[in-house]
Amino acid sequence: MNRSIVSLMLAAALACASAQARADEPAAQPAPTKHQMMKDCMAKQKASDGGMPKQDMKKNCKDVTKTESENAKAEKETADEAGTPPHP
């Protein structure tokens, strides 16, 4: 009988501790900066080794970065209007 009570108390304590750990985690990742998006894009372009000149890669990455920023802004505005948090 005592073992079952101790086991039940231990299980409850572990459940509370795991719930607290989840509550401490941030809800969403912050949006990357334009500079970071550009660096990531350039790294992907170089890794793909398409033989493109650096200026062309840079132009493509600027376009991609601009599009991603506009999409994030539009998504945020839509979420603000609807009153729901944006998707990560």
Backbone as ProteinMPNN parsed JSONL, in Angstrom:
{"seq_chain_A": "MNRSIVSLMLAAALACASAQARADEPAAQPAPTKHQMMKDCMAKQKASDGGMPKQDMKKNCKDVTKTESENAKAEKETADEAGTPPHP", "coords_chain_A": {"N_chain_A": [[0.829, -1.183, 0.0], [1.893, 1.29, 0.852], [3.916, 1.538, -1.024], [2.514, 1.953, -3.398], [1.362, 4.442, -2.942], [3.63, 6.064, -2.704], [4.686, 5.708, -5.267], [2.638, 6.861, -6.784], [2.774, 9.502, -5.869], [5.338, 10.187, -6.753], [5.012, 9.972, -9.523], [3.166, 12.046, -9.93], [4.714, 14.245, -9.177], [6.709, 14.19, -11.155], [5.139, 14.681, -13.407], [4.281, 17.29, -12.9], [6.735, 18.609, -12.938], [7.542, 18.232, -15.607], [5.55, 19.639, -16.93], [6.085, 22.217, -16.078], [8.599, 22.606, -17.242], [7.936, 22.654, -19.955], [6.414, 24.984, -20.007], [8.31, 26.924, -19.668], [9.643, 27.083, -22.077], [10.206, 29.012, -25.041], [7.533, 30.33, -27.076], [7.689, 30.691, -29.859], [10.145, 30.813, -32.457], [12.254, 33.641, -32.922], [12.008, 35.833, -35.743], [14.37, 35.54, -38.373], [17.005, 37.901, -39.104], [17.386, 40.157, -41.919], [19.986, 40.175, -42.77], [20.934, 37.72, -41.754], [19.287, 35.948, -43.173], [20.23, 36.451, -45.734], [22.89, 35.566, -45.538], [22.435, 32.828, -45.069], [21.16, 32.106, -47.45], [23.176, 32.648, -49.36], [25.054, 30.761, -48.548], [23.675, 28.41, -49.143], [23.485, 28.675, -51.912], [26.182, 28.552, -52.658], [26.76, 25.981, -51.775], [25.236, 24.447, -53.474], [26.623, 24.612, -55.772], [26.25, 25.603, -58.454], [27.745, 26.805, -60.368], [27.389, 29.456, -60.799], [28.122, 32.934, -61.181], [29.343, 35.023, -58.482], [28.041, 37.512, -58.23], [25.574, 37.041, -59.495], [24.526, 35.09, -57.797], [24.249, 36.64, -55.499], [22.339, 38.519, -56.326], [20.119, 36.833, -56.779], [19.755, 35.924, -54.149], [19.103, 38.303, -52.855], [16.612, 38.802, -53.977], [15.197, 36.553, -53.03], [15.361, 36.955, -50.255], [13.972, 39.366, -50.006], [11.408, 38.57, -50.826], [10.793, 36.634, -48.86], [10.752, 38.264, -46.584], [8.599, 39.962, -47.186], [6.535, 38.063, -47.275], [6.527, 37.166, -44.601], [5.81, 39.52, -43.317], [3.236, 39.951, -44.374], [1.951, 37.672, -43.418], [2.066, 38.144, -40.685], [0.493, 40.457, -40.467], [-1.979, 39.439, -41.292], [-2.427, 37.588, -39.255], [-2.574, 39.315, -37.077], [-4.894, 40.704, -37.68], [-6.773, 38.66, -37.537], [-6.467, 37.921, -34.956], [-4.998, 35.803, -34.044], [-2.046, 33.941, -33.173], [0.922, 34.168, -35.248], [2.102, 31.644, -37.588], [5.0, 29.636, -36.934]], "CA_chain_A": [[0.0, 0.0, 0.0], [2.774, 2.448, 0.914], [4.639, 1.638, -2.294], [1.637, 2.534, -4.416], [1.216, 5.868, -2.629], [4.899, 6.692, -3.053], [4.766, 5.695, -6.728], [1.679, 7.841, -7.263], [3.316, 10.837, -5.567], [6.479, 10.382, -7.641], [4.475, 10.212, -10.862], [2.573, 13.385, -9.931], [5.809, 15.211, -9.132], [7.327, 14.199, -12.485], [4.204, 15.327, -14.331], [4.346, 18.733, -12.633], [8.04, 19.104, -13.379], [7.576, 18.289, -17.07], [4.663, 20.731, -17.344], [6.814, 23.463, -15.82], [9.67, 22.71, -18.239], [7.316, 23.067, -21.206], [5.945, 26.362, -19.876], [9.471, 27.806, -19.734], [10.139, 27.153, -23.447], [9.587, 30.095, -25.797], [6.445, 29.878, -27.934], [8.085, 30.663, -31.264], [11.481, 31.322, -32.757], [12.198, 34.972, -33.515], [12.273, 35.858, -37.18], [15.773, 35.867, -38.657], [17.227, 39.215, -39.698], [17.646, 40.109, -43.36], [21.397, 39.819, -42.919], [21.072, 36.281, -41.535], [18.659, 35.261, -44.302], [21.134, 36.599, -46.88], [24.013, 34.661, -45.31], [21.962, 31.458, -45.263], [20.905, 31.915, -48.877], [24.47, 32.581, -50.055], [25.662, 29.473, -48.212], [22.967, 27.384, -49.922], [23.866, 28.846, -53.312], [27.542, 28.032, -52.814], [26.732, 24.532, -51.57], [24.641, 23.795, -54.644], [27.691, 24.636, -56.773], [25.646, 25.707, -59.77], [28.67, 27.455, -61.283], [26.921, 30.809, -61.031], [29.001, 33.976, -60.642], [28.951, 35.505, -57.165], [27.081, 38.618, -58.376], [24.266, 36.459, -59.796], [24.043, 34.468, -56.558], [23.863, 37.722, -54.601], [21.086, 39.073, -56.837], [19.081, 35.843, -56.479], [19.517, 35.906, -52.706], [18.384, 39.531, -52.502], [15.219, 38.587, -54.363], [14.623, 35.571, -52.112], [15.254, 37.609, -48.95], [12.894, 40.346, -50.096], [10.152, 37.827, -50.889], [10.551, 36.036, -47.552], [10.389, 39.349, -45.671], [7.238, 40.385, -47.525], [5.623, 36.997, -46.858], [6.449, 37.185, -43.141], [5.054, 40.718, -42.946], [1.84, 39.709, -44.725], [1.428, 36.669, -42.493], [1.896, 38.796, -39.385], [-0.663, 41.345, -40.568], [-3.162, 38.59, -41.342], [-2.61, 37.021, -37.924], [-3.002, 40.4, -36.196], [-6.3, 40.985, -37.994], [-7.579, 37.535, -37.085], [-6.297, 37.771, -33.514], [-4.328, 34.546, -33.746], [-0.582, 34.061, -33.314], [1.423, 33.714, -36.559], [2.754, 30.331, -37.631], [6.47, 29.767, -36.948]], "C_chain_A": [[0.874, 1.247, 0.0], [3.537, 2.642, -0.391], [3.778, 2.288, -3.369], [1.431, 4.022, -4.176], [2.484, 6.625, -3.025], [5.048, 6.766, -4.571], [3.83, 6.74, -7.329], [2.192, 9.258, -7.034], [4.492, 11.167, -6.487], [6.007, 10.687, -9.068], [3.871, 11.609, -10.966], [3.661, 14.456, -9.939], [6.499, 15.31, -10.488], [6.43, 14.89, -13.508], [4.237, 16.84, -14.139], [5.663, 19.323, -13.136], [8.103, 19.202, -14.905], [6.67, 19.397, -17.596], [5.355, 22.07, -17.145], [7.912, 23.662, -16.852], [9.107, 23.153, -19.583], [6.866, 24.517, -21.154], [7.099, 27.35, -19.997], [10.001, 27.977, -21.151], [9.473, 28.31, -24.183], [8.562, 29.541, -26.785], [6.882, 29.75, -29.389], [9.491, 31.228, -31.411], [11.352, 32.737, -33.313], [12.56, 34.91, -34.992], [13.737, 36.214, -37.418], [15.878, 37.256, -39.297], [17.486, 39.062, -41.185], [19.092, 39.683, -43.618], [21.585, 38.307, -42.77], [20.439, 35.496, -42.678], [19.566, 35.311, -45.528], [22.321, 35.644, -46.744], [23.611, 33.213, -45.564], [21.756, 31.154, -46.746], [22.214, 31.781, -49.651], [25.154, 31.242, -49.785], [24.998, 28.344, -49.007], [23.357, 27.459, -51.396], [25.257, 28.261, -53.572], [27.572, 26.514, -52.688], [26.163, 23.807, -52.779], [25.614, 23.755, -55.812], [27.121, 24.633, -58.187], [26.549, 26.375, -60.782], [28.273, 28.886, -61.611], [27.943, 31.817, -60.494], [28.448, 34.531, -59.327], [27.913, 36.629, -57.259], [25.675, 38.089, -58.679], [23.667, 35.787, -58.556], [23.523, 35.537, -55.606], [22.521, 38.325, -55.028], [19.921, 38.124, -56.534], [18.728, 35.842, -54.994], [18.798, 37.169, -52.239], [16.902, 39.383, -52.825], [14.513, 37.639, -53.387], [14.385, 36.213, -50.746], [14.093, 38.602, -48.937], [11.539, 39.639, -50.077], [9.807, 37.22, -49.526], [10.128, 37.093, -46.538], [8.957, 39.815, -45.918], [6.21, 39.343, -47.083], [5.444, 36.988, -45.342], [5.616, 38.375, -42.669], [3.57, 40.511, -43.223], [1.201, 38.707, -43.772], [1.169, 37.282, -41.124], [0.671, 39.701, -39.4], [-1.962, 40.548, -40.583], [-3.461, 38.015, -39.964], [-3.087, 38.095, -36.946], [-4.473, 40.725, -36.419], [-7.215, 39.892, -37.453], [-7.484, 37.337, -35.576], [-5.659, 36.464, -33.117], [-2.826, 34.739, -33.899], [-0.124, 33.554, -34.67], [2.077, 32.354, -36.449], [4.257, 30.521, -37.664], [7.086, 29.332, -38.238]], "O_chain_A": [[0.625, 2.172, -0.774], [3.777, 3.773, -0.815], [4.273, 3.089, -4.162], [1.334, 4.788, -5.135], [2.41, 7.704, -3.613], [5.491, 7.786, -5.1], [4.197, 7.428, -8.282], [2.06, 10.117, -7.905], [4.622, 12.301, -6.947], [6.554, 11.568, -9.732], [4.046, 12.285, -11.981], [3.537, 15.463, -10.636], [6.839, 16.409, -10.925], [6.921, 15.607, -14.38], [4.222, 17.589, -15.116], [5.684, 20.419, -13.697], [8.662, 20.162, -15.436], [6.989, 20.029, -18.603], [5.213, 22.965, -17.978], [8.134, 24.788, -17.297], [9.736, 23.947, -20.282], [6.931, 25.214, -22.166], [6.888, 28.497, -20.389], [10.741, 28.925, -21.412], [8.288, 28.567, -23.971], [8.704, 28.419, -27.272], [6.489, 28.806, -30.075], [9.953, 32.017, -30.587], [10.441, 33.011, -34.093], [13.319, 34.045, -35.428], [14.284, 37.087, -36.744], [14.943, 37.718, -39.95], [17.773, 37.964, -41.66], [19.381, 38.935, -44.553], [22.302, 37.685, -43.554], [20.992, 34.484, -43.111], [19.664, 34.337, -46.274], [22.712, 34.992, -47.711], [24.351, 32.46, -46.197], [22.129, 30.086, -47.232], [22.347, 30.9, -50.5], [25.76, 30.658, -50.682], [25.674, 27.433, -49.484], [23.539, 26.432, -52.049], [25.48, 27.572, -54.567], [28.314, 25.839, -53.401], [26.56, 22.68, -53.076], [25.45, 22.958, -56.735], [27.459, 23.78, -59.008], [26.171, 26.507, -61.947], [28.759, 29.464, -62.584], [28.563, 31.573, -59.459], [27.24, 34.51, -59.091], [26.995, 36.683, -56.44], [24.691, 38.63, -58.174], [22.469, 35.894, -58.294], [22.479, 35.362, -54.979], [21.669, 38.607, -54.186], [18.861, 38.562, -56.086], [17.556, 35.769, -54.625], [17.974, 37.111, -51.327], [16.043, 39.788, -52.042], [13.382, 37.889, -52.971], [13.323, 36.032, -50.15], [13.329, 38.667, -47.974], [10.624, 40.074, -49.378], [8.658, 37.286, -49.089], [9.241, 36.847, -45.721], [8.197, 40.035, -44.975], [5.143, 39.692, -46.578], [4.328, 36.819, -44.852], [4.817, 38.256, -41.74], [2.732, 40.86, -42.39], [0.05, 38.872, -43.366], [0.166, 36.973, -40.48], [-0.105, 39.709, -38.444], [-2.941, 40.945, -39.951], [-4.619, 37.96, -39.551], [-3.916, 37.816, -36.079], [-5.211, 40.987, -35.47], [-8.309, 40.178, -36.966], [-8.324, 36.661, -34.984], [-5.767, 36.051, -31.963], [-2.38, 35.595, -34.662], [-0.709, 32.61, -35.202], [2.544, 31.952, -35.383], [4.758, 31.432, -38.323], [8.306, 29.387, -38.389]]}, "name": "protein", "num_of_chains": 1, "seq": "MNRSIVSLMLAAALACASAQARADEPAAQPAPTKHQMMKDCMAKQKASDGGMPKQDMKKNCKDVTKTESENAKAEKETADEAGTPPHP"}
